[in-house]
Amino acid sequence: MSTTGILFSRTDPARGTFSLRPLDPFADAELLHGWVTHPKAAFWLMQDATLPDVERAYMKIAASEHHDAFIGLHEGEPAFLMERYDPGRLELVGLYDARPGDVGMHFLVAPSDRPLGGFTRAVITTVMAALFADAATQRVVVEPDVGNTAVHALNEAVGFVADGPIRKPEKEALLSFCTRAGFEAATGITTGASA
């Protein structure tokens, strides 16, 4: 597969090469529809979405100046979805004290019939390394469902510290933060940008 459009790439010592490319709301809609409506993606809150619903949702993201979506590749094949947003303008407005350099993040690993041990951790590590590759990013903010204990453990493994539950219109969420220093300490990965 061509590397055209690749925005970020890293090699995980155990799981190989991961990279990110911009999401195309039309070309990627069918792929995304299968991912976001899969039973394992229940916390993505799109279980009943139609293909046009997915196209519309990602066209809206593509049109936003405060929200971006990316397809994550593993060894050149689509394997995960990443979204980055400005939490001071979307998702968390008025729910926490936003700081300059805060970046919100969502990620979703594609369903697989052959799960690989450590794969999801390699994905979130890649996502975080990509976010911190931008020198402007000082802290990553997440707000997963309080019941999503699997993602809470993954978040902690890459340096997130839970701040506490918050109430969002669609869910009760566990607001958590990861600083650049926290990510580097948890993973041993140097991001190359000053803290």
C-alpha positions in Angstrom: 0.0 0.0 0.0 1.2 3.5 -0.8 2.4 5.7 2.0 0.8 8.8 0.3 -1.0 10.9 2.9 0.8 9.3 5.9 1.0 12.0 8.7 2.6 10.0 11.4 4.3 6.6 11.7 6.0 4.6 14.5 7.3 1.1 14.8 6.2 -0.9 17.9 8.9 -3.3 18.9 6.4 -6.2 19.4 3.6 -5.3 16.9 5.2 -3.7 13.9 4.5 -0.5 12.0 1.6 1.8 12.8 0.7 5.0 10.9 -2.0 7.6 10.6 -3.6 9.1 7.5 -6.4 11.6 7.1 -9.9 10.0 7.1 -11.9 10.5 3.9 -15.6 10.7 4.9 -16.8 9.2 1.6 -14.1 6.7 0.7 -13.8 5.4 4.3 -17.5 5.4 5.3 -18.2 1.8 4.5 -15.2 0.6 6.5 -16.1 2.9 9.4 -19.7 1.8 9.4 -18.6 -1.8 10.0 -16.4 -0.7 12.8 -18.7 1.7 14.7 -21.8 -0.5 14.5 -19.9 -3.7 15.7 -21.0 -5.0 19.1 -17.5 -4.4 20.5 -17.9 -0.7 19.7 -20.9 -0.2 22.0 -19.1 2.7 23.8 -18.7 4.5 20.5 -22.5 5.2 20.7 -23.2 4.5 17.0 -24.7 1.0 17.2 -27.8 1.9 15.1 -26.0 4.2 12.6 -26.8 3.7 8.9 -24.1 4.2 6.3 -25.4 7.7 5.5 -25.3 8.5 9.2 -21.6 7.6 9.3 -20.9 9.6 6.2 -22.7 12.7 7.7 -21.0 12.3 11.1 -17.5 12.3 9.5 -18.3 15.0 6.9 -19.2 17.2 9.9 -15.9 16.4 11.5 -14.0 17.1 8.2 -15.7 20.5 8.0 -14.9 21.4 11.6 -11.8 23.5 12.4 -11.7 22.0 15.9 -12.1 18.3 15.2 -10.1 15.9 13.0 -10.4 12.2 12.2 -7.7 9.8 11.0 -7.5 6.2 9.9 -4.9 4.2 11.7 -3.0 1.6 9.8 -1.1 -1.5 11.0 1.4 -2.7 8.5 -0.4 -0.6 5.9 -3.9 -2.0 6.5 -6.7 0.0 8.2 -6.9 -1.1 11.8 -8.1 1.8 14.0 -9.8 5.1 14.1 -8.5 8.2 15.9 -10.2 11.5 16.5 -8.6 14.6 17.9 -10.5 17.7 19.0 -10.3 20.9 20.9 -11.9 20.1 24.3 -12.3 23.8 25.1 -14.6 24.1 22.1 -16.2 20.7 21.7 -17.3 17.8 23.9 -16.1 19.2 27.2 -17.1 22.9 27.0 -18.0 24.1 30.5 -17.3 20.6 32.1 -13.7 21.3 33.1 -11.1 24.1 33.2 -9.5 23.9 29.7 -5.8 24.9 29.4 -3.8 26.0 26.4 -2.3 23.0 24.8 -5.1 20.6 25.7 -6.1 18.1 23.0 -9.1 15.8 23.3 -8.8 12.3 21.9 -11.0 9.3 20.9 -9.8 6.0 19.5 -11.5 2.8 18.3 -9.7 -0.4 17.3 -11.3 -2.3 14.4 -13.0 -5.5 15.3 -10.9 -8.6 14.5 -11.5 -12.4 14.4 -7.9 -12.9 15.3 -7.0 -10.5 18.2 -3.3 -10.0 18.9 -2.1 -9.7 22.5 -0.9 -6.1 23.2 -2.4 -4.7 20.0 -4.8 -2.2 21.6 -2.0 -1.0 23.8 0.2 -0.5 20.8 -2.6 1.4 19.1 -3.2 3.8 22.0 0.6 4.3 22.4 0.7 5.3 18.7 -2.2 7.6 19.1 -0.6 9.4 22.1 2.8 9.5 20.4 1.2 11.2 17.4 -0.6 13.7 19.5 2.5 14.6 21.5 4.5 14.8 18.2 2.9 18.2 17.9 4.9 20.6 20.1 1.7 22.5 20.9 0.1 19.5 22.7 0.8 19.8 26.4 -2.0 17.6 27.8 -4.3 15.0 26.3 -7.9 14.9 27.7 -10.2 11.9 27.5 -13.8 11.3 28.7 -14.6 7.6 28.3 -17.7 6.1 29.7 -17.3 5.3 33.4 -18.3 1.7 32.6 -15.5 1.2 30.0 -13.0 -0.3 32.4 -10.9 -1.8 29.6 -10.1 1.6 28.2 -9.5 3.0 31.7 -6.8 0.4 32.2 -5.3 1.2 28.8 -5.4 5.0 29.5 -3.6 4.4 32.8 -0.9 2.3 31.1 0.0 5.2 28.8 0.1 7.8 31.6 -3.5 9.1 32.1 -4.6 10.1 35.6 -8.3 10.0 36.3 -9.7 13.3 37.5 -13.2 12.0 38.3 -16.6 11.4 36.8 -18.4 14.1 34.9 -21.9 14.1 33.4 -22.2 14.6 29.7 -25.5 14.6 27.8 -24.9 11.1 26.4 -23.1 9.4 29.3 -21.4 9.6 32.6 -17.7 9.9 31.7 -14.4 9.5 33.6 -12.5 12.7 32.8 -8.8 11.9 32.6 -5.6 13.8 31.7 -2.2 12.8 30.4 0.7 15.2 30.3 3.7 14.8 28.0 5.8 14.0 31.0 3.3 11.4 32.2 3.2 9.7 28.8 7.0 9.6 28.5 7.3 8.2 32.1 4.7 5.5 31.5 5.9 4.4 28.1 9.6 5.3 27.9 8.9 7.0 24.6 10.5 10.4 24.2 8.3 12.7 22.2 11.0 15.1 21.1 9.1 18.2 22.1 9.8 20.3 25.1 7.5 19.9 28.1 
